Amino acid sequence: MSSLAERFHDLHRAGTFVTLGVTAADDIARVVAIGAPVNVLALPGAPAVAELAALGVRRVSSGGALARVAYKAAEVAARELFDHGTYGYLARL
């Protein structure tokens, strides 16, 4: 993985974006060691933001995850209203 990241860095010196399921702290640290600013996509199993910062990561992106969480909340509320005619979802505001 490092050699691919190094080649990418040589082409795009502004920074490196870590994605494609890379969540292991050791792998992320190897990318940081290349020397470019690193942006990590937040994925299940990835280190917490504080640990990423300690590794030298400059930015953490959520991608579309926050929108998907909002869409799921809207789906759950609509399903409750449609199926049961109740407003329990309002208590979660």
A tleap script that builds the chain and sets N, CA, C and O, in Angstrom:
source leaprc.protein.ff14SB
mol = sequence {
  NMET SER SER LEU ALA GLU ARG PHE HIE ASP
  LEU HIE ARG ALA GLY THR PHE VAL THR LEU
  GLY VAL THR ALA ALA ASP ASP ILE ALA ARG
  VAL VAL ALA ILE GLY ALA PRO VAL ASN VAL
  LEU ALA LEU PRO GLY ALA PRO ALA VAL ALA
  GLU LEU ALA ALA LEU GLY VAL ARG ARG VAL
  SER SER GLY GLY ALA LEU ALA ARG VAL ALA
  TYR LYS ALA ALA GLU VAL ALA ALA ARG GLU
  LEU PHE ASP HIE GLY THR TYR GLY TYR LEU
  ALA ARG CLEU
}
set mol.1.N position { 0.824 -1.193 0.000 }
set mol.1.CA position { 0.000 0.000 0.000 }
set mol.1.C position { 0.864 1.251 0.000 }
set mol.1.O position { 0.526 2.226 -0.672 }
set mol.2.N position { 1.966 1.250 0.734 }
set mol.2.CA position { 2.784 2.452 0.807 }
set mol.2.C position { 3.294 2.880 -0.552 }
set mol.2.O position { 3.288 4.072 -0.861 }
set mol.3.N position { 3.734 1.941 -1.371 }
set mol.3.CA position { 4.274 2.333 -2.669 }
set mol.3.C position { 3.205 2.983 -3.530 }
set mol.3.O position { 3.494 3.941 -4.247 }
set mol.4.N position { 1.978 2.485 -3.476 }
set mol.4.CA position { 0.888 3.111 -4.220 }
set mol.4.C position { 0.623 4.512 -3.676 }
set mol.4.O position { 0.434 5.453 -4.447 }
set mol.5.N position { 0.608 4.652 -2.361 }
set mol.5.CA position { 0.388 5.968 -1.759 }
set mol.5.C position { 1.516 6.920 -2.111 }
set mol.5.O position { 1.279 8.101 -2.364 }
set mol.6.N position { 2.741 6.414 -2.131 }
set mol.6.CA position { 3.880 7.265 -2.504 }
set mol.6.C position { 3.764 7.732 -3.954 }
set mol.6.O position { 4.028 8.895 -4.256 }
set mol.7.N position { 3.368 6.826 -4.851 }
set mol.7.CA position { 3.190 7.220 -6.258 }
set mol.7.C position { 2.086 8.263 -6.386 }
set mol.7.O position { 2.220 9.225 -7.141 }
set mol.8.N position { 0.997 8.071 -5.647 }
set mol.8.CA position { -0.093 9.041 -5.688 }
set mol.8.C position { 0.397 10.389 -5.169 }
set mol.8.O position { 0.089 11.433 -5.745 }
set mol.9.N position { 1.159 10.363 -4.082 }
set mol.9.CA position { 1.695 11.601 -3.515 }
set mol.9.C position { 2.591 12.311 -4.512 }
set mol.9.O position { 2.537 13.536 -4.622 }
set mol.10.N position { 3.411 11.574 -5.236 }
set mol.10.CA position { 4.280 12.183 -6.240 }
set mol.10.C position { 3.467 12.916 -7.306 }
set mol.10.O position { 3.915 13.928 -7.845 }
set mol.11.N position { 2.289 12.412 -7.605 }
set mol.11.CA position { 1.437 13.044 -8.621 }
set mol.11.C position { 0.624 14.195 -8.047 }
set mol.11.O position { 0.358 15.170 -8.750 }
set mol.12.N position { 0.229 14.101 -6.793 }
set mol.12.CA position { -0.670 15.071 -6.158 }
set mol.12.C position { -0.071 15.515 -4.831 }
set mol.12.O position { -0.482 15.027 -3.779 }
set mol.13.N position { 0.856 16.398 -4.860 }
set mol.13.CA position { 1.597 16.774 -3.655 }
set mol.13.C position { 0.771 17.557 -2.628 }
set mol.13.O position { 1.230 17.762 -1.505 }
set mol.14.N position { -0.413 17.987 -2.987 }
set mol.14.CA position { -1.218 18.785 -2.065 }
set mol.14.C position { -1.718 17.969 -0.874 }
set mol.14.O position { -1.976 18.530 0.191 }
set mol.15.N position { -1.855 16.667 -1.039 }
set mol.15.CA position { -2.345 15.854 0.060 }
set mol.15.C position { -2.726 14.473 -0.415 }
set mol.15.O position { -2.741 14.184 -1.611 }
set mol.16.N position { -3.034 13.623 0.556 }
set mol.16.CA position { -3.409 12.248 0.270 }
set mol.16.C position { -4.710 11.949 0.982 }
set mol.16.O position { -4.874 12.273 2.159 }
set mol.17.N position { -5.639 11.327 0.263 }
set mol.17.CA position { -6.935 10.956 0.819 }
set mol.17.C position { -6.939 9.454 1.038 }
set mol.17.O position { -6.764 8.688 0.090 }
set mol.18.N position { -7.138 9.024 2.277 }
set mol.18.CA position { -7.128 7.601 2.620 }
set mol.18.C position { -8.562 7.108 2.657 }
set mol.18.O position { -9.370 7.586 3.454 }
set mol.19.N position { -8.875 6.161 1.802 }
set mol.19.CA position { -10.226 5.606 1.726 }
set mol.19.C position { -10.118 4.130 1.361 }
set mol.19.O position { -9.124 3.483 1.693 }
set mol.20.N position { -11.105 3.603 0.697 }
set mol.20.CA position { -11.100 2.218 0.222 }
set mol.20.C position { -10.946 1.212 1.350 }
set mol.20.O position { -10.288 0.186 1.183 }
set mol.21.N position { -11.544 1.496 2.490 }
set mol.21.CA position { -11.549 0.539 3.583 }
set mol.21.C position { -10.309 0.513 4.442 }
set mol.21.O position { -10.152 -0.398 5.255 }
set mol.22.N position { -9.425 1.478 4.291 }
set mol.22.CA position { -8.226 1.523 5.132 }
set mol.22.C position { -8.625 2.059 6.498 }
set mol.22.O position { -8.988 3.228 6.632 }
set mol.23.N position { -8.556 1.201 7.510 }
set mol.23.CA position { -8.958 1.618 8.859 }
set mol.23.C position { -7.899 1.292 9.916 }
set mol.23.O position { -7.992 1.776 11.044 }
set mol.24.N position { -6.919 0.498 9.577 }
set mol.24.CA position { -5.900 0.111 10.561 }
set mol.24.C position { -4.953 1.281 10.830 }
set mol.24.O position { -4.450 1.914 9.902 }
set mol.25.N position { -4.723 1.552 12.093 }
set mol.25.CA position { -3.861 2.670 12.484 }
set mol.25.C position { -2.462 2.539 11.878 }
set mol.25.O position { -1.875 3.536 11.458 }
set mol.26.N position { -1.930 1.327 11.830 }
set mol.26.CA position { -0.593 1.132 11.255 }
set mol.26.C position { -0.542 1.516 9.777 }
set mol.26.O position { 0.421 2.132 9.322 }
set mol.27.N position { -1.588 1.148 9.033 }
set mol.27.CA position { -1.636 1.499 7.611 }
set mol.27.C position { -1.748 3.012 7.425 }
set mol.27.O position { -1.090 3.593 6.561 }
set mol.28.N position { -2.581 3.634 8.237 }
set mol.28.CA position { -2.759 5.087 8.146 }
set mol.28.C position { -1.452 5.786 8.505 }
set mol.28.O position { -1.074 6.759 7.854 }
set mol.29.N position { -0.760 5.302 9.531 }
set mol.29.CA position { 0.523 5.894 9.932 }
set mol.29.C position { 1.548 5.804 8.802 }
set mol.29.O position { 2.339 6.728 8.612 }
set mol.30.N position { 1.543 4.707 8.055 }
set mol.30.CA position { 2.473 4.567 6.922 }
set mol.30.C position { 2.182 5.602 5.849 }
set mol.30.O position { 3.105 6.132 5.231 }
set mol.31.N position { 0.900 5.895 5.620 }
set mol.31.CA position { 0.557 6.923 4.627 }
set mol.31.C position { 0.986 8.300 5.135 }
set mol.31.O position { 1.530 9.099 4.372 }
set mol.32.N position { 0.746 8.582 6.412 }
set mol.32.CA position { 1.156 9.863 7.004 }
set mol.32.C position { 2.666 10.054 6.867 }
set mol.32.O position { 3.137 11.166 6.631 }
set mol.33.N position { 3.417 8.969 7.015 }
set mol.33.CA position { 4.876 9.042 6.959 }
set mol.33.C position { 5.397 9.502 5.604 }
set mol.33.O position { 6.543 9.939 5.504 }
set mol.34.N position { 4.587 9.415 4.571 }
set mol.34.CA position { 5.002 9.864 3.238 }
set mol.34.C position { 5.285 11.359 3.238 }
set mol.34.O position { 6.153 11.831 2.503 }
set mol.35.N position { 4.544 12.115 4.072 }
set mol.35.CA position { 4.835 13.531 4.217 }
set mol.35.C position { 3.780 14.488 3.710 }
set mol.35.O position { 3.865 15.684 3.986 }
set mol.36.N position { 2.801 14.012 2.988 }
set mol.36.CA position { 1.728 14.896 2.512 }
set mol.36.C position { 0.645 14.988 3.577 }
set mol.36.O position { 0.500 14.070 4.384 }
set mol.37.N position { -0.125 16.086 3.596 }
set mol.37.CA position { -1.274 16.139 4.498 }
set mol.37.C position { -2.227 14.981 4.172 }
set mol.37.O position { -2.488 14.699 3.003 }
set mol.38.N position { -2.736 14.322 5.198 }
set mol.38.CA position { -3.575 13.146 4.994 }
set mol.38.C position { -4.994 13.417 5.471 }
set mol.38.O position { -5.210 13.954 6.558 }
set mol.39.N position { -5.963 13.032 4.632 }
set mol.39.CA position { -7.385 13.102 4.922 }
set mol.39.C position { -7.894 11.668 4.977 }
set mol.39.O position { -7.676 10.904 4.037 }
set mol.40.N position { -8.573 11.287 6.064 }
set mol.40.CA position { -9.077 9.929 6.233 }
set mol.40.C position { -10.594 9.942 6.172 }
set mol.40.O position { -11.243 10.805 6.763 }
set mol.41.N position { -11.155 8.979 5.454 }
set mol.41.CA position { -12.601 8.806 5.420 }
set mol.41.C position { -13.016 8.009 6.648 }
set mol.41.O position { -12.518 6.904 6.864 }
set mol.42.N position { -13.921 8.554 7.454 }
set mol.42.CA position { -14.404 7.877 8.653 }
set mol.42.C position { -15.207 6.651 8.234 }
set mol.42.O position { -16.207 6.759 7.524 }
set mol.43.N position { -14.761 5.509 8.675 }
set mol.43.CA position { -15.421 4.244 8.363 }
set mol.43.C position { -15.562 3.434 9.644 }
set mol.43.O position { -14.819 3.663 10.599 }
set mol.44.N position { -16.499 2.494 9.683 }
set mol.44.CA position { -16.583 1.621 10.854 }
set mol.44.C position { -15.241 0.924 11.071 }
set mol.44.O position { -14.648 0.398 10.129 }
set mol.45.N position { -14.774 0.925 12.303 }
set mol.45.CA position { -13.512 0.288 12.626 }
set mol.45.C position { -12.306 1.204 12.543 }
set mol.45.O position { -11.207 0.820 12.943 }
set mol.46.N position { -12.497 2.409 12.030 }
set mol.46.CA position { -11.384 3.369 11.963 }
set mol.46.C position { -11.107 3.923 13.360 }
set mol.46.O position { -12.003 3.964 14.203 }
set mol.47.N position { -9.873 4.345 13.603 }
set mol.47.CA position { -9.570 4.963 14.891 }
set mol.47.C position { -10.417 6.227 15.111 }
set mol.47.O position { -10.873 6.853 14.155 }
set mol.48.N position { -10.616 6.582 16.364 }
set mol.48.CA position { -11.342 7.805 16.708 }
set mol.48.C position { -10.558 9.024 16.225 }
set mol.48.O position { -9.365 8.926 15.940 }
set mol.49.N position { -11.218 10.149 16.136 }
set mol.49.CA position { -10.604 11.380 15.635 }
set mol.49.C position { -9.344 11.734 16.425 }
set mol.49.O position { -8.333 12.113 15.833 }
set mol.50.N position { -9.392 11.614 17.744 }
set mol.50.CA position { -8.210 11.955 18.554 }
set mol.50.C position { -7.022 11.064 18.212 }
set mol.50.O position { -5.888 11.540 18.155 }
set mol.51.N position { -7.269 9.780 17.983 }
set mol.51.CA position { -6.174 8.874 17.625 }
set mol.51.C position { -5.646 9.198 16.233 }
set mol.51.O position { -4.437 9.165 16.006 }
set mol.52.N position { -6.541 9.511 15.302 }
set mol.52.CA position { -6.100 9.901 13.960 }
set mol.52.C position { -5.234 11.157 14.027 }
set mol.52.O position { -4.211 11.252 13.349 }
set mol.53.N position { -5.653 12.120 14.850 }
set mol.53.CA position { -4.861 13.344 15.002 }
set mol.53.C position { -3.477 13.017 15.565 }
set mol.53.O position { -2.478 13.590 15.131 }
set mol.54.N position { -3.418 12.100 16.526 }
set mol.54.CA position { -2.136 11.703 17.107 }
set mol.54.C position { -1.250 11.006 16.076 }
set mol.54.O position { -0.024 11.067 16.172 }
set mol.55.N position { -1.859 10.349 15.097 }
set mol.55.CA position { -1.107 9.703 14.019 }
set mol.55.C position { -0.581 10.715 13.005 }
set mol.55.O position { 0.298 10.406 12.201 }
set mol.56.N position { -1.140 11.946 13.056 }
set mol.56.CA position { -0.714 12.981 12.115 }
set mol.56.C position { -1.714 13.276 11.021 }
set mol.56.O position { -1.419 14.046 10.107 }
set mol.57.N position { -2.889 12.679 11.094 }
set mol.57.CA position { -3.937 12.944 10.100 }
set mol.57.C position { -4.403 14.380 10.254 }
set mol.57.O position { -4.637 14.843 11.370 }
set mol.58.N position { -4.537 15.084 9.145 }
set mol.58.CA position { -4.925 16.497 9.177 }
set mol.58.C position { -6.428 16.710 9.132 }
set mol.58.O position { -6.930 17.713 9.640 }
set mol.59.N position { -7.157 15.761 8.519 }
set mol.59.CA position { -8.588 15.982 8.327 }
set mol.59.C position { -9.291 14.624 8.302 }
set mol.59.O position { -8.765 13.642 7.778 }
set mol.60.N position { -10.488 14.597 8.879 }
set mol.60.CA position { -11.327 13.405 8.839 }
set mol.60.C position { -12.624 13.787 8.144 }
set mol.60.O position { -13.277 14.758 8.525 }
set mol.61.N position { -12.992 13.030 7.133 }
set mol.61.CA position { -14.214 13.288 6.375 }
set mol.61.C position { -15.255 12.222 6.693 }
set mol.61.O position { -14.921 11.059 6.919 }
set mol.62.N position { -16.501 12.627 6.707 }
set mol.62.CA position { -17.569 11.657 6.923 }
set mol.62.C position { -18.203 11.217 5.614 }
set mol.62.O position { -19.075 10.349 5.611 }
set mol.63.N position { -17.775 11.807 4.499 }
set mol.63.CA position { -18.378 11.448 3.220 }
set mol.63.C position { -19.870 11.723 3.275 }
set mol.63.O position { -20.289 12.778 3.752 }
set mol.64.N position { -20.656 10.811 2.807 }
set mol.64.CA position { -22.107 10.962 2.827 }
set mol.64.C position { -22.761 10.338 4.043 }
set mol.64.O position { -23.987 10.243 4.107 }
set mol.65.N position { -21.956 9.907 5.017 }
set mol.65.CA position { -22.500 9.178 6.163 }
set mol.65.C position { -23.493 10.001 6.975 }
set mol.65.O position { -24.523 9.474 7.396 }
set mol.66.N position { -23.210 11.269 7.201 }
set mol.66.CA position { -24.138 12.089 7.994 }
set mol.66.C position { -25.486 12.231 7.288 }
set mol.66.O position { -26.533 12.218 7.936 }
set mol.67.N position { -25.460 12.364 5.985 }
set mol.67.CA position { -26.718 12.433 5.223 }
set mol.67.C position { -27.466 11.107 5.332 }
set mol.67.O position { -28.686 11.101 5.498 }
set mol.68.N position { -26.749 9.980 5.239 }
set mol.68.CA position { -27.407 8.670 5.343 }
set mol.68.C position { -28.037 8.471 6.719 }
set mol.68.O position { -29.106 7.872 6.830 }
set mol.69.N position { -27.377 8.974 7.776 }
set mol.69.CA position { -27.950 8.884 9.121 }
set mol.69.C position { -29.252 9.692 9.179 }
set mol.69.O position { -30.244 9.239 9.751 }
set mol.70.N position { -29.242 10.881 8.586 }
set mol.70.CA position { -30.448 11.717 8.573 }
set mol.70.C position { -31.563 11.062 7.764 }
set mol.70.O position { -32.721 11.076 8.181 }
set mol.71.N position { -31.224 10.489 6.615 }
set mol.71.CA position { -32.238 9.810 5.792 }
set mol.71.C position { -32.848 8.639 6.541 }
set mol.71.O position { -34.055 8.409 6.465 }
set mol.72.N position { -32.018 7.897 7.266 }
set mol.72.CA position { -32.523 6.750 8.027 }
set mol.72.C position { -33.461 7.214 9.132 }
set mol.72.O position { -34.491 6.582 9.369 }
set mol.73.N position { -33.125 8.307 9.815 }
set mol.73.CA position { -34.007 8.841 10.863 }
set mol.73.C position { -35.347 9.260 10.269 }
set mol.73.O position { -36.394 9.025 10.872 }
set mol.74.N position { -35.320 9.881 9.090 }
set mol.74.CA position { -36.569 10.281 8.426 }
set mol.74.C position { -37.378 9.054 8.034 }
set mol.74.O position { -38.603 9.049 8.160 }
set mol.75.N position { -36.701 8.014 7.558 }
set mol.75.CA position { -37.389 6.777 7.182 }
set mol.75.C position { -38.072 6.130 8.389 }
set mol.75.O position { -39.221 5.696 8.303 }
set mol.76.N position { -37.351 6.072 9.520 }
set mol.76.CA position { -37.905 5.464 10.736 }
set mol.76.C position { -39.118 6.252 11.216 }
set mol.76.O position { -40.127 5.661 11.602 }
set mol.77.N position { -39.030 7.581 11.196 }
set mol.77.CA position { -40.153 8.425 11.627 }
set mol.77.C position { -41.348 8.247 10.696 }
set mol.77.O position { -42.478 8.095 11.160 }
set mol.78.N position { -41.113 8.263 9.408 }
set mol.78.CA position { -42.207 8.100 8.444 }
set mol.78.C position { -42.848 6.721 8.576 }
set mol.78.O position { -44.067 6.587 8.475 }
set mol.79.N position { -42.021 5.693 8.804 }
set mol.79.CA position { -42.556 4.333 8.951 }
set mol.79.C position { -43.439 4.242 10.188 }
set mol.79.O position { -44.493 3.607 10.151 }
set mol.80.N position { -43.016 4.875 11.294 }
set mol.80.CA position { -43.839 4.874 12.508 }
set mol.80.C position { -45.171 5.576 12.253 }
set mol.80.O position { -46.227 5.067 12.626 }
set mol.81.N position { -45.117 6.724 11.629 }
set mol.81.CA position { -46.339 7.484 11.348 }
set mol.81.C position { -47.264 6.708 10.420 }
set mol.81.O position { -48.474 6.665 10.643 }
set mol.82.N position { -46.705 6.099 9.385 }
set mol.82.CA position { -47.504 5.359 8.412 }
set mol.82.C position { -48.067 4.071 9.008 }
set mol.82.O position { -49.254 3.781 8.857 }
set mol.83.N position { -47.209 3.293 9.690 }
set mol.83.CA position { -47.630 1.985 10.200 }
set mol.83.C position { -48.479 2.066 11.456 }
set mol.83.O position { -49.411 1.282 11.631 }
set mol.84.N position { -48.154 3.024 12.341 }
set mol.84.CA position { -48.811 3.050 13.652 }
set mol.84.C position { -49.633 4.313 13.896 }
set mol.84.O position { -50.465 4.345 14.802 }
set mol.85.N position { -49.406 5.348 13.096 }
set mol.85.CA position { -50.130 6.600 13.307 }
set mol.85.C position { -49.710 7.320 14.580 }
set mol.85.O position { -50.458 8.142 15.109 }
set mol.86.N position { -48.516 7.012 15.071 }
set mol.86.CA position { -48.034 7.622 16.306 }
set mol.86.C position { -46.876 8.565 16.040 }
set mol.86.O position { -46.320 8.607 14.942 }
set mol.87.N position { -46.525 9.327 17.080 }
set mol.87.CA position { -45.502 10.387 16.940 }
set mol.87.C position { -44.334 10.198 17.899 }
set mol.87.O position { -43.729 11.178 18.333 }
set mol.88.N position { -44.012 8.972 18.231 }
set mol.88.CA position { -42.924 8.692 19.156 }
set mol.88.C position { -41.585 9.258 18.676 }
set mol.88.O position { -40.707 9.564 19.483 }
set mol.89.N position { -41.443 9.389 17.393 }
set mol.89.CA position { -40.201 9.929 16.834 }
set mol.89.C position { -39.945 11.357 17.290 }
set mol.89.O position { -38.798 11.804 17.310 }
set mol.90.N position { -40.997 12.078 17.657 }
set mol.90.CA position { -40.822 13.461 18.116 }
set mol.90.C position { -40.068 13.527 19.438 }
set mol.90.O position { -39.402 14.524 19.718 }
set mol.91.N position { -40.163 12.480 20.254 }
set mol.91.CA position { -39.455 12.454 21.538 }
set mol.91.C position { -37.957 12.345 21.339 }
set mol.91.O position { -37.192 12.599 22.269 }
set mol.92.N position { -37.520 11.967 20.132 }
set mol.92.CA position { -36.088 11.819 19.869 }
set mol.92.C position { -35.466 13.093 19.321 }
set mol.92.O position { -34.297 13.082 18.937 }
set mol.93.N position { -36.202 14.175 19.275 }
set mol.93.CA position { -35.656 15.446 18.777 }
set mol.93.C position { -34.747 16.080 19.789 }
set mol.93.O position { -34.199 17.154 19.540 }
savepdb mol mol.pdb
quit
